[in-house]
Amino acid sequence: MSNVIRVKPTHDGTYTVYRGESVLVSGLTRLQAERYQASIAAQAKVLEDA
């Protein structure tokens, strides 16, 4: 399974954040989804650097 984190729009105009095939969170605005994606990526970087 890929650990790529991505944001995808849904049919109802909200956005969903995925890690690989798993849904992390859904029902967000685009800005919320992009901020969530960025925070997950930053956490992963900190863990890699530790």
Secondary structure, DSSP 8 states (H G I E B T S, - for coil): ----EEEEE-TTS-EEEEETTEEEEEEE-HHHHHHHHHHHHHHHHHHHH-
